[in-house]
Amino acid sequence: MPIKINNSRCIQCIGCASVCPTGALELQGLSMVFHPEKCISCGICARACPANAITFTPKNEKEKKKRTDSNEKK
């Protein structure tokens, strides 16, 4: 699974869900729910989370390199 949500840290701001291009995250009650079948492993949700409640782990080395390259351009 490319992301993990720590619901005890989540502040239910839905910032992650609002930036997810595939709708892989949604607020249900007081918890964010992750739909892995919709996730494209872009990591945008983790970067958008102000509470650092989302941990992004690339699925493979190609994705890890793409994320590293993207961060170096910032």
PADOKE-423065 format. One line per field, with one value per atom (N, C-alpha, C, O, CB): residue number from 1; atom name; residue in three letters; x, y, z. Coordinates in Angstrom, 2 decimals, m for minus. Glycine has a CB too. Example, Ala and Ser with C-alpha at 12.3 -4.5 7.8 and 13.67 -1.06 7.14 Angstrom:
BEGIN
n = (1;1;1;1;1;2;2;2;2;2)
atom = (N;CA;C;O;CB;N;CA;C;O;CB)
res = (Ala;Ala;Ala;Ala;Ala;Ser;Ser;Ser;Ser;Ser)
xx = (13.19;12.30;13.20;14.24;11.31;12.85;13.67;12.90;13.41;14.08)
yy = (m5.69;m4.50;m3.30;m3.32;m4.47;m2.25;m1.06;0.03;1.14;m0.60)
zz = (7.80;7.80;7.80;8.46;9.05;7.08;7.14;7.87;8.04;5.72)
END
This chain:
BEGIN
n = (1;1;1;1;1;2;2;2;2;2;3;3;3;3;3;4;4;4;4;4;5;5;5;5;5;6;6;6;6;6;7;7;7;7;7;8;8;8;8;8;9;9;9;9;9;10;10;10;10;10;11;11;11;11;11;12;12;12;12;12;13;13;13;13;13;14;14;14;14;14;15;15;15;15;15;16;16;16;16;16;17;17;17;17;17;18;18;18;18;18;19;19;19;19;19;20;20;20;20;20;21;21;21;21;21;22;22;22;22;22;23;23;23;23;23;24;24;24;24;24;25;25;25;25;25;26;26;26;26;26;27;27;27;27;27;28;28;28;28;28;29;29;29;29;29;30;30;30;30;30;31;31;31;31;31;32;32;32;32;32;33;33;33;33;33;34;34;34;34;34;35;35;35;35;35;36;36;36;36;36;37;37;37;37;37;38;38;38;38;38;39;39;39;39;39;40;40;40;40;40;41;41;41;41;41;42;42;42;42;42;43;43;43;43;43;44;44;44;44;44;45;45;45;45;45;46;46;46;46;46;47;47;47;47;47;48;48;48;48;48;49;49;49;49;49;50;50;50;50;50;51;51;51;51;51;52;52;52;52;52;53;53;53;53;53;54;54;54;54;54;55;55;55;55;55;56;56;56;56;56;57;57;57;57;57;58;58;58;58;58;59;59;59;59;59;60;60;60;60;60;61;61;61;61;61;62;62;62;62;62;63;63;63;63;63;64;64;64;64;64;65;65;65;65;65;66;66;66;66;66;67;67;67;67;67;68;68;68;68;68;69;69;69;69;69;70;70;70;70;70;71;71;71;71;71;72;72;72;72;72;73;73;73;73;73;74;74;74;74;74)
atom = (N;CA;C;O;CB;N;CA;C;O;CB;N;CA;C;O;CB;N;CA;C;O;CB;N;CA;C;O;CB;N;CA;C;O;CB;N;CA;C;O;CB;N;CA;C;O;CB;N;CA;C;O;CB;N;CA;C;O;CB;N;CA;C;O;CB;N;CA;C;O;CB;N;CA;C;O;CB;N;CA;C;O;CB;N;CA;C;O;CB;N;CA;C;O;CB;N;CA;C;O;CB;N;CA;C;O;CB;N;CA;C;O;CB;N;CA;C;O;CB;N;CA;C;O;CB;N;CA;C;O;CB;N;CA;C;O;CB;N;CA;C;O;CB;N;CA;C;O;CB;N;CA;C;O;CB;N;CA;C;O;CB;N;CA;C;O;CB;N;CA;C;O;CB;N;CA;C;O;CB;N;CA;C;O;CB;N;CA;C;O;CB;N;CA;C;O;CB;N;CA;C;O;CB;N;CA;C;O;CB;N;CA;C;O;CB;N;CA;C;O;CB;N;CA;C;O;CB;N;CA;C;O;CB;N;CA;C;O;CB;N;CA;C;O;CB;N;CA;C;O;CB;N;CA;C;O;CB;N;CA;C;O;CB;N;CA;C;O;CB;N;CA;C;O;CB;N;CA;C;O;CB;N;CA;C;O;CB;N;CA;C;O;CB;N;CA;C;O;CB;N;CA;C;O;CB;N;CA;C;O;CB;N;CA;C;O;CB;N;CA;C;O;CB;N;CA;C;O;CB;N;CA;C;O;CB;N;CA;C;O;CB;N;CA;C;O;CB;N;CA;C;O;CB;N;CA;C;O;CB;N;CA;C;O;CB;N;CA;C;O;CB;N;CA;C;O;CB;N;CA;C;O;CB;N;CA;C;O;CB;N;CA;C;O;CB;N;CA;C;O;CB;N;CA;C;O;CB;N;CA;C;O;CB;N;CA;C;O;CB;N;CA;C;O;CB;N;CA;C;O;CB;N;CA;C;O;CB;N;CA;C;O;CB)
res = (Met;Met;Met;Met;Met;Pro;Pro;Pro;Pro;Pro;Ile;Ile;Ile;Ile;Ile;Lys;Lys;Lys;Lys;Lys;Ile;Ile;Ile;Ile;Ile;Asn;Asn;Asn;Asn;Asn;Asn;Asn;Asn;Asn;Asn;Ser;Ser;Ser;Ser;Ser;Arg;Arg;Arg;Arg;Arg;Cys;Cys;Cys;Cys;Cys;Ile;Ile;Ile;Ile;Ile;Gln;Gln;Gln;Gln;Gln;Cys;Cys;Cys;Cys;Cys;Ile;Ile;Ile;Ile;Ile;Gly;Gly;Gly;Gly;Gly;Cys;Cys;Cys;Cys;Cys;Ala;Ala;Ala;Ala;Ala;Ser;Ser;Ser;Ser;Ser;Val;Val;Val;Val;Val;Cys;Cys;Cys;Cys;Cys;Pro;Pro;Pro;Pro;Pro;Thr;Thr;Thr;Thr;Thr;Gly;Gly;Gly;Gly;Gly;Ala;Ala;Ala;Ala;Ala;Leu;Leu;Leu;Leu;Leu;Glu;Glu;Glu;Glu;Glu;Leu;Leu;Leu;Leu;Leu;Gln;Gln;Gln;Gln;Gln;Gly;Gly;Gly;Gly;Gly;Leu;Leu;Leu;Leu;Leu;Ser;Ser;Ser;Ser;Ser;Met;Met;Met;Met;Met;Val;Val;Val;Val;Val;Phe;Phe;Phe;Phe;Phe;His;His;His;His;His;Pro;Pro;Pro;Pro;Pro;Glu;Glu;Glu;Glu;Glu;Lys;Lys;Lys;Lys;Lys;Cys;Cys;Cys;Cys;Cys;Ile;Ile;Ile;Ile;Ile;Ser;Ser;Ser;Ser;Ser;Cys;Cys;Cys;Cys;Cys;Gly;Gly;Gly;Gly;Gly;Ile;Ile;Ile;Ile;Ile;Cys;Cys;Cys;Cys;Cys;Ala;Ala;Ala;Ala;Ala;Arg;Arg;Arg;Arg;Arg;Ala;Ala;Ala;Ala;Ala;Cys;Cys;Cys;Cys;Cys;Pro;Pro;Pro;Pro;Pro;Ala;Ala;Ala;Ala;Ala;Asn;Asn;Asn;Asn;Asn;Ala;Ala;Ala;Ala;Ala;Ile;Ile;Ile;Ile;Ile;Thr;Thr;Thr;Thr;Thr;Phe;Phe;Phe;Phe;Phe;Thr;Thr;Thr;Thr;Thr;Pro;Pro;Pro;Pro;Pro;Lys;Lys;Lys;Lys;Lys;Asn;Asn;Asn;Asn;Asn;Glu;Glu;Glu;Glu;Glu;Lys;Lys;Lys;Lys;Lys;Glu;Glu;Glu;Glu;Glu;Lys;Lys;Lys;Lys;Lys;Lys;Lys;Lys;Lys;Lys;Lys;Lys;Lys;Lys;Lys;Arg;Arg;Arg;Arg;Arg;Thr;Thr;Thr;Thr;Thr;Asp;Asp;Asp;Asp;Asp;Ser;Ser;Ser;Ser;Ser;Asn;Asn;Asn;Asn;Asn;Glu;Glu;Glu;Glu;Glu;Lys;Lys;Lys;Lys;Lys;Lys;Lys;Lys;Lys;Lys)
xx = (0.85;0.00;0.90;1.77;m0.97;0.71;1.61;1.45;2.40;1.40;0.26;0.11;m0.49;m1.22;m0.76;m0.16;m0.76;m1.27;m0.58;0.27;m2.47;m3.06;m3.06;m3.55;m4.50;m2.52;m2.54;m3.75;m3.65;m1.18;m4.89;m6.12;m6.07;m6.85;m7.28;m5.17;m5.06;m4.39;m4.56;m4.27;m3.64;m3.02;m3.88;m3.72;m1.64;m4.77;m5.59;m6.50;m7.12;m6.45;m6.57;m7.42;m8.68;m9.37;m6.63;m8.97;m10.16;m10.32;m11.44;m11.40;m9.22;m9.29;m9.65;m9.98;m7.95;m9.58;m9.79;m8.86;m9.15;m11.22;m7.75;m6.76;m6.23;m6.03;m5.62;m6.00;m5.49;m6.50;m6.16;m5.14;m7.75;m8.80;m9.04;m9.35;m10.11;m8.89;m9.15;m8.08;m8.35;m9.27;m6.87;m5.81;m5.61;m4.89;m4.52;m6.22;m6.04;m6.69;m7.89;m6.64;m5.90;m6.45;m7.38;m8.08;m5.33;m7.40;m8.22;m9.32;m10.08;m7.36;m9.44;m10.47;m10.20;m11.13;m11.79;m8.92;m8.55;m8.74;m8.61;m7.12;m9.03;m9.23;m10.58;m11.00;m8.10;m11.24;m12.50;m12.71;m12.25;m13.68;m13.41;m13.72;m15.01;m16.04;m13.84;m14.94;m16.12;m16.19;m15.38;m16.06;m17.16;m17.26;m16.09;m15.91;m17.29;m15.30;m14.13;m12.82;m11.76;m14.13;m12.88;m11.68;m11.56;m12.55;m11.68;m10.32;m10.06;m9.97;m9.35;m8.74;m10.59;m10.59;m9.81;m10.04;m12.04;m8.90;m8.06;m8.58;m8.84;m6.59;m8.74;m9.18;m7.97;m7.75;m10.41;m7.19;m5.95;m6.14;m5.23;m5.27;m7.29;m7.52;m7.57;m7.41;m8.81;m7.80;m7.85;m6.52;m6.32;m8.94;m5.62;m4.37;m3.38;m3.18;m3.73;m2.77;m1.75;m0.34;0.61;m2.06;m0.23;1.06;1.80;3.02;1.94;1.07;1.72;2.29;3.23;0.74;1.73;2.23;1.74;2.15;3.69;0.88;0.39;m0.36;m0.25;m0.53;m1.10;m1.87;m0.97;m1.27;m2.70;0.14;1.06;1.67;1.83;2.17;2.00;2.58;1.55;1.92;3.15;0.27;m0.78;m1.25;m1.92;m1.96;m0.91;m1.41;m0.68;0.52;m1.27;m1.40;m0.74;m0.42;0.40;m1.61;m1.04;m0.82;0.19;0.47;m2.13;0.74;1.67;1.08;1.76;3.00;m0.18;m0.88;m0.79;m1.23;m2.33;m0.21;m0.11;1.35;2.17;m0.80;1.66;3.00;2.94;2.15;3.55;3.77;3.81;5.04;6.16;3.82;4.84;5.93;5.79;4.83;5.91;6.74;6.68;6.63;7.24;7.88;5.90;5.75;7.04;7.31;4.64;7.82;9.03;10.11;9.88;8.73;11.28;12.41;12.16;12.64;13.66;11.43;11.15;10.33;10.61;10.40;9.32;8.50;9.30;9.14;7.27;10.18;11.02;11.93;12.08;11.86;12.53;13.41;12.62;13.09;14.13;11.43;10.60;10.26;10.31;9.31;9.93;9.60;10.83;10.73;9.03;11.98;13.21;13.56;13.91;14.36;13.48;13.77;12.83;13.24;13.67;11.57;10.57;10.87;10.74;9.16;11.28;11.61;12.86;12.96;11.80;13.82;15.05;14.80;15.56;16.08;13.74;13.41;12.77;12.69;12.50;12.30;11.60;12.57;12.16;10.75)
yy = (m1.17;0.00;1.25;1.37;m0.01;2.15;3.30;4.36;5.08;3.93;4.46;5.44;4.79;3.80;6.61;5.39;4.99;6.25;7.28;4.22;6.18;7.32;7.06;6.03;7.59;8.00;7.94;8.77;9.98;8.48;8.11;8.83;9.54;10.46;7.88;9.14;9.85;11.22;12.11;9.01;11.40;12.70;13.53;14.75;12.48;12.89;13.57;14.61;14.35;12.54;15.80;16.87;17.07;18.08;18.18;16.11;16.10;17.38;17.86;15.90;17.94;19.16;18.87;19.79;19.90;17.63;17.08;17.69;17.65;17.29;18.26;18.78;17.70;17.94;19.42;16.52;15.41;14.99;14.77;14.21;14.87;14.44;15.48;15.14;14.18;16.75;17.80;17.88;18.39;19.14;17.39;17.43;16.10;16.05;17.85;15.03;13.72;13.70;13.93;12.61;13.43;13.47;12.30;12.35;13.49;11.27;10.10;9.83;8.87;8.90;10.65;10.43;9.22;8.55;10.27;8.94;7.77;7.98;7.03;7.40;9.20;9.51;10.18;11.01;10.42;9.81;10.46;10.44;9.54;9.78;11.46;11.53;10.77;11.04;13.00;9.82;9.07;9.20;8.62;7.55;9.95;10.21;11.07;12.17;8.90;10.58;11.32;10.70;10.97;11.38;9.87;9.21;9.37;9.37;7.73;9.51;9.49;8.03;7.21;10.28;7.72;6.37;6.37;7.22;5.83;5.42;5.28;4.16;3.06;5.02;4.42;3.43;3.10;3.77;3.96;2.07;1.78;1.47;1.70;0.63;0.96;0.63;1.88;1.79;m0.16;3.04;4.30;5.05;5.98;5.19;4.66;5.38;5.18;4.05;4.94;6.27;6.20;6.45;6.61;7.21;6.47;6.61;7.89;7.88;5.43;9.00;10.27;10.97;11.76;11.18;10.69;11.29;12.70;13.31;11.29;13.22;14.59;14.73;15.77;14.98;13.73;13.78;13.97;14.77;12.51;13.26;13.35;14.74;15.27;12.30;15.33;16.67;17.72;18.77;17.01;17.46;18.43;18.37;19.30;18.21;17.32;17.13;18.03;17.85;15.66;19.00;19.89;19.22;19.74;21.08;18.10;17.40;16.27;15.57;16.85;16.08;14.97;13.64;12.80;15.20;13.45;12.22;11.15;10.02;12.52;11.51;10.55;10.25;11.15;11.11;8.97;8.51;7.90;6.99;7.48;8.41;7.90;7.03;7.44;9.07;5.83;4.91;4.49;3.80;3.68;4.89;4.47;2.95;2.23;5.03;2.48;1.04;0.39;m0.77;0.77;1.12;0.52;1.58;2.76;m0.17;1.18;2.09;3.18;4.30;1.32;2.88;3.87;5.02;6.19;3.23;4.69;5.71;6.49;7.70;5.09;5.80;6.45;7.48;8.60;5.41;7.10;8.01;9.19;10.33;7.28;8.95;10.02;11.02;12.23;9.45;10.56;11.44;12.22;13.42;10.62;11.58;12.25;13.33;14.45;11.24;13.01;13.99;15.18;16.32;13.34;14.91;15.97;16.89;18.11;15.37;16.33;17.13;17.99;19.09;16.21;17.49;18.24;19.46;20.43;17.34;19.45;20.57;21.71;22.82;20.11;21.47;22.50;23.48;24.41;21.88)
zz = (0.00;0.00;0.00;0.86;1.23;m0.94;m1.06;0.02;0.30;m2.38;0.65;1.72;2.96;2.89;1.26;4.08;5.35;6.01;6.03;6.28;6.56;7.24;8.74;9.21;6.72;9.48;10.94;11.37;11.53;11.58;11.56;11.88;13.23;13.47;11.86;14.11;15.37;15.19;16.02;16.39;14.11;13.80;12.86;12.79;13.18;12.15;11.13;11.79;12.82;10.36;11.18;11.70;10.84;10.98;11.76;9.98;9.12;8.30;8.11;9.97;7.83;7.03;5.57;4.83;7.09;5.17;3.82;2.76;1.56;3.40;3.22;2.27;1.35;0.16;3.01;1.89;1.08;0.02;m1.14;1.98;0.43;m0.49;m1.58;m2.72;0.27;m1.23;m2.21;m3.30;m4.39;m1.52;m3.02;m4.04;m4.75;m5.75;m3.41;m4.26;m4.88;m6.26;m6.38;m3.98;m7.30;m8.66;m9.00;m10.02;m9.64;m8.17;m8.48;m7.48;m7.64;m8.58;m6.44;m5.43;m4.55;m4.12;m6.09;m4.29;m3.50;m2.00;m1.22;m3.78;m1.59;m0.17;0.04;m0.76;0.36;1.12;1.45;2.96;3.66;0.72;3.43;4.85;5.11;4.49;5.31;6.03;6.46;7.97;8.69;6.01;8.44;9.86;10.30;9.78;10.67;11.23;11.70;11.23;11.80;13.21;10.20;9.69;8.19;7.46;10.06;7.74;6.31;5.89;6.57;5.95;4.78;4.25;2.94;2.07;4.04;2.80;1.62;0.75;1.24;2.02;m0.56;m1.54;m2.43;m3.44;m2.39;m2.05;m2.77;m4.26;m5.05;m2.13;m4.63;m6.04;m6.92;m8.14;m6.19;m6.32;m7.06;m7.03;m7.82;m6.49;m6.15;m5.93;m7.08;m7.55;m4.62;m7.53;m8.58;m8.02;m8.78;m9.70;m6.70;m6.00;m6.35;m6.53;m6.33;m6.44;m6.77;m5.54;m5.65;m7.47;m4.35;m3.12;m2.85;m1.86;m3.15;m3.70;m3.53;m2.21;m1.55;m4.69;m1.82;m0.57;0.64;1.53;m0.39;0.67;1.81;1.90;3.00;1.69;0.77;0.77;1.18;1.72;m0.61;0.92;1.24;2.69;3.15;0.34;3.41;4.77;5.77;6.00;5.18;6.37;7.33;8.67;9.43;7.57;8.95;10.21;10.09;11.07;10.73;8.90;8.64;9.06;9.65;9.38;8.75;9.12;8.03;8.23;9.41;6.88;5.77;5.50;5.32;4.49;5.47;5.13;3.74;3.49;6.17;2.83;1.46;1.29;1.62;0.44;0.76;0.46;m1.00;m1.35;1.43;m1.85;m3.25;m3.39;m2.60;m4.03;m4.38;m4.59;m5.08;m4.76;m5.57;m5.84;m6.39;m6.57;m6.30;m7.73;m7.00;m7.14;m8.18;m8.00;m7.51;m9.25;m10.28;m9.69;m9.95;m11.47;m8.91;m8.27;m7.25;m7.12;m7.60;m6.51;m5.51;m6.18;m5.68;m4.73;m7.31;m8.04;m8.59;m8.52;m9.17;m9.12;m9.66;m8.57;m8.81;m10.29;m7.39;m6.27;m5.82;m5.55;m5.08;m5.75;m5.36;m6.36;m5.98;m5.24;m7.67;m8.71;m8.63;m8.82;m10.08;m8.34;m8.23;m7.06;m7.18;m8.08;m5.93;m4.76;m4.97;m4.43;m3.56;m5.75;m6.00;m6.87;m6.81;m6.67;m7.68;m8.56;m7.81;m8.33;m9.66;m6.59;m5.81;m5.20;m4.52;m4.72)
END
